[in-house]
Amino acid sequence: MRGSDHRLPLLGVALASLASLACFTRYRPVRPNAGQADDLRVEVEEITGGGDIVVRTATRVGAHVRHVFLASSEASSCSGGAELAKTGVGGPFKEFDLRGEAVLTLTPIGTQELPNPGTDLDLRLGEDAGGCLRVPLTGGESELRWASGRRWSLVGTFAVAPWFAPDRNAGAWTVSLAPRLWLGRIQVGASYQIGTLLCDADCGRAVLVAGPMAGTRLLRTRWWAIDADISYEVGGVQSVGLVHGPRVSLSVLRSKRSRTQAFDPELLFAAFGVELAAGYWFRGDGPRATAPWYFTLGPTVSLGL
């Protein structure tokens, strides 16, 4: 094995790639979100991670839409808010006509992100803007309204271990990467660790281990989360040889995005914190190793979809 210093930038590339997937996350309603005004019925069918809203409209006599807004549920209907536009050939269109049944994609003008809790969709109707149709959208802080089938997350950690290699008084630094799939409250996936021992020039320094993992989110408050993971890793420490054994970790995470129950799972849950881990090495050959326990501590980042 060779040293792996040049692989460190791959962590940032992987995390950036996961973030780009957010725009392709699609949320479906847990129950229908529809509104009706006279002959016009509007039902919200989908919200994308990029903030687009897909609606199905139906009208027999036709309707003229002058403006579409994302508005606070506490505000008066059609009193204003974040403006949307209909996408299409020659668009986007802030003003448009509806005939029969149609499926429309409404795109925010400006910053694209998921609607906040307590948001409704307002359509200002009629040639003289005298009518209004309000469609319930996200509900309150604690109300689940939208769910996504995409449940991937990625965790990256940089850690330092004072004693890492069995039979050697040598520490190490490692970079770990763990892609995961959410199955309810449980995460399953794989854990990879690469790094180098902190020893003299004659010591084989490379570290490369990997294996299956499982974990869960023990706690998620408005701004904080606690994750617990367990894995079984197999690989090699260059100066020691084949090693394998269990590893457990506990992460305390701080998110810059407040928790909302409206969307499950949260779009692009981004959190930064500290991970404390402990592992036990079995040697692949020879007598049982001395000092087989190791402990690591370091910063971690978690991104989820």
N, C-alpha and C positions, 0 to 999 in steps of 0.2 A: 504493500500500500504506500501511497505517496501522501505528502501533506495536502491539505484541502483548503488552504487560505484563499485560493482563487475562486472557490465556490460560494463564498459569503455573499457576493452580489446577487446570487440566484434567489436568495430569500426575498429581497425587495422586488425582484421581477415577478416572482410567484404571487406575492401579495397584491401587486398592482394588477395582475391578470385576473385575480378573483374579484377585485373591485369593479373591473370592467364588465363582469357578468351581471352586475346589479340591474343594468338597463333591460336585461332580457328576463328578469324575474316577473312573473305574471300572477297577480292575485285574483282569485275568483270569490264572489260573494258567498258568505256562509248562508245567507237567506236573501231573497230578492230585494233589491233597492230600486223602487219605482215610484214615479209621481205622475199625476194626470191633471190636465187642465182642459176642460171642454172635450174636444175630439182628440187631443194630442196625448199620447202616453209615451213616457221615456223611462227605460229601465237600464241601469248601469250593469254591464256584463263583466267588465274586467278593468283592473288598474295595473299598469306596468310600473316596474321599478323606476323608470325614467319620468314618471308622473303623468303619462298619457292615460286618458279615460275613454274606454270603449263603451258606447251606449247603443241600444236598439230603440228605434223610434217607430211609432205607428200612428198614422192619421189618415182618415178617409177624405176630408175636405181640404187638407193642406194647412201648413202653418209657416209663418215667417219668423225666423229667429234673428233678433237684432244684436243681442249680446249673450255670452255665456260666462258665468263667474263661478269661482270657488269662494263661498262666503261662509262666515261664521254662523252656526246654528242659532246663536243668540241675536243676530242682526235681523233687521226687517228684510223680507223677501225682495230680491232684486235691487237692493240698496247699494250694490257694488261689491268689490273684492278683487281677488286675483283673476285676471282675464284669461280666457281660453279661446282657441281658434280651431276651426274644423280643418283637418288636413285633406289634401286631395290634389288632383292635377290643376295647376294654376294657382293653388292656394299658398299659404293658409287663408281661410276666410273667417272674418269676424262676424259677418252677416250672411245668412243663407236661407234657402227655402227647403221645406220638407214636403215630400209627397209619398203616400203609401207607407210601406215598411222600408226601413233602411238601417244599416249599421254604420255608425260614425266613430271616428277617432278624434277626440278633442285633446289638443296639446296646449300646455301652459305657455303663456307668453312671458319669457324671462327664465328664471331659475326653475329647473325641472327636478322635482322631488315628490315623495309621497305626500298626499294631503295630511294636514294636521288633524288631531282628534277634534271632534266637534265641528266638522266641516260639512256643508251641504252644497249641492250643485244647483245653481239658479239659471234659468233660461228666461230672458226678457223677450216677450212675444208681441207680435202685431206690428203693423206699419206705424202706428203711433206710440208704440212701446207701452201700451196700456195694460197688457197682460203679463202674468208671471207664472212660471212653473218651478216648483222647488222639489228636488229629489234628495232624500236622505243619503248620506255618503259614508262617513267614517264613524259616526256615533261618538259616545263619550270616551273618557280616558280608560275605563275598565270594561268596555264593551267590545267583544270580538266580532268584527264584521267581515274580515277578509282573510283568506288562507291561501297559501302558495304550496305547490307540490315540490318546489325546489328547496332542498334543505341541506345544502353543503356549507361547510365552514373550513377554515384553514387557520392553524395556529403555528406561529413561529416564535422561537425562544433562543436567546443567547445566554449561556450559563457558564459559571465557573465552579469547578469542583476541587476542593483542597486536596483530597486523596481520591484518585479515580482508578488507577491501575492496580490489580491484585499483585502482591509480592513486590511492589515498587512504591517507594515513598515519593510519589509524583502526582501532582495535580494535573488538571486539564481544563481547557475551555472547549465548549461544544456549541454548535448551532443545530437546533432541531427543527424539523418541519413535519407537521401532522395534518394531512388532509382527512376530513371526517364527513360522514353522512349521518344526519339526524334521523333516528327512528323513534318518534315520540320524544320522550325526555332523555333518551340514551343516544350517545354518539358512538359510532364504530368507524374504524379506519385503520390507518397505518402510521407508525411513528418512525422517523429517520433521524439519526444523530451522526454528524460528522464533526471532526475537531482535531485537536493535537494535544499531546502530553506536554507538560511544562517540565522538561528534563534536560540533561546535558546533550552535547552534540552526538555522542555515541549511542544515544537511546533512540530506538525506533518510535517515532512520535505519532504516527497517523492513527486515528480512531474512526471506525465506520461500523455502525450497528443499526439494525432496523427490525421491526416486528409489528404484529397486530396490536391494536389498542382499543379500549372502550372507556367511556367517560360519561359524566352527567353534569348538568348545571345545578349545583346544590341550592343556589340562591340568586335571584335577580331582583334588585330593588330599582328605584327610579334611575340611579346613576351608577350602581355598583353590581358586580356579579362575582360569584365564587364557583370555580369549576374544579372537579376532581377527576383524575384519569388513572388508569392502570394499563400497563402494557407488558409484553414479554419480548425482549429484544435478543437478537442473535447477531453476532458479527465478530469483529476482531479489533484488538489493541495491538499495534505492530510489535511492540517489545514484549508482549505477553503471549499472543497467539489467540486462538479461538476462545471467545467468552460468550456466555448467555445467561439470562436471568430476568427476574421480574423487576418492574420499576413502577413506583406510584408517585403522583404529583398532586399538588394543590396550588391553584392560581387565584390570586385576588386581583380583580380587574376593575378599572374605572372607565366608564364609557362617556364620551362627549355628547352622546345623543340620549335624551331622556327616554325611558321606557314608555311604550304605548301598547295597549292591548288590542288596538284596532286591527293590526296586521300581524299575522302569525305564519312563519317566523318573522322576526324583525328583519327589515331590509338592511343589509350591510351593517350588521352589528359590529361596530369597530370599538375595541377596548384595548387599553394598555395597562400593564400592571407588573406584578412580580410572581414568579413561579418558584416554589420550593419542591424539590424532588429527592427521592431516595431510591437506591437500587441495590441489588445483590448479585454479584457475579459468581457463576460457576465456571471453572476452567474446563476447556475442551479436552485436555489431556493432563497427565501427571497427577501429583497429589493435590489434595484440596488446598485452595489458595489461602494465604493469610490475609487478614484485613480485607475481606471481600465486599464489605459494605462501602457505599459511596453516597455522598450527598451533593446536590447542586443547587445553586441559587442564582437567579438572574432575571433580567427584564423579559417580558413576553408580550406579544401582540396577538389578538384574536380577531379574525374577520369572518363574518357569517352571512349566509344568504338563506 
